[in-house]
Amino acid sequence: MGVVGNKSRTGMVNSPEMRKHISEALKGTRCGLGNKSRTGQKRSREEIEKGIATRIANGGFHHTEETKRKIAESHKGLKPCIGLKNALGYRHTEEAKQAMSVTRKGRKVSDYVRYKISRGNLGKHRSEPTKQTLRVYWAAHKEEQREIGMKAWSDPGKVKIMVSNMRLARQASPNKVESRILDLLNKYFPNEWEYVGNGKLVIDKKCPDFVRNHGNNQLIELFGDYWHKGENPQDRIDLFKKHGYDTLIIWQSDIKRLHEDGLASRISEFMGIVTSKE
């Protein structure tokens, strides 16, 4: 059976009058995560984040293979029209791309759209030409981007949003190596340390991995051998020291080299715990 205005859903396109009628009928109704209604009312950030977190927890929304096949079949033979150009292999001209780029400048992308873009890019690898283009771009705009970043981190409101996004991106969970350190801390020093690498604690734009409880102002930073290659650990220690924190740096290679007992002994020394020898 079709619907009012369509003999069949396959191959039919609503007339402008019908689209206007549908638009009027849908005013005030709830729609996606970005808007509460089509009247322009915005959802609160808490509602948006809750919705995104729920979708992430459920693994996102995915069409079944059968649904994908039906969608593909329904699009066969359709003439190119707005909303179906890309699906039918249509390619925009360079002039059209430039016009769309100018039109979209200044538009704010919703958190959910950012999440969808991020999820869509997971596992993708850039080609060498694309990498080279990005290298050239970032080299030419390095200072500009640095100033933008510094300005953003100096705005308390934006810092709150960025930290919230950091938590959302990491889903408040330590990675594999951080989990090993957390397990060790819980085993040897129960209730003494808390994982804050999810953005819960940000100090001078830096997010430490572990903080000691009970107001001891001690931090533990895990340095990955790849991601922190070439960095001087003393710079991070000095940075946190300016804010009243003592910091222990643990390199990823130390975990293998010192093993569990060696790491526990090093952390005990850092905490000022004297272990008696019988």
Secondary structure by P-SEA (a helix, b strand, c coil): cccccccccccccccaaaaaaaaaaaccccccccccccccccccaaaaaaaaaaaaaaccccccaaaaaaaaaaaccccccccccccccccccaaaaaaaaaaaccccccaaaaaaaaaaaccccccaaaaaaaaaaaaaaaaaaaaaaaaaaacaaaaaaaaaaaaaaacccccaaaaaaaaaaaacccccccccccccccccccccccccccccbbbbbbbbccccccccaaaaaaaaaaabbbbbbbcaaaaaaacaaaaaaaaaaaacbbbbcc
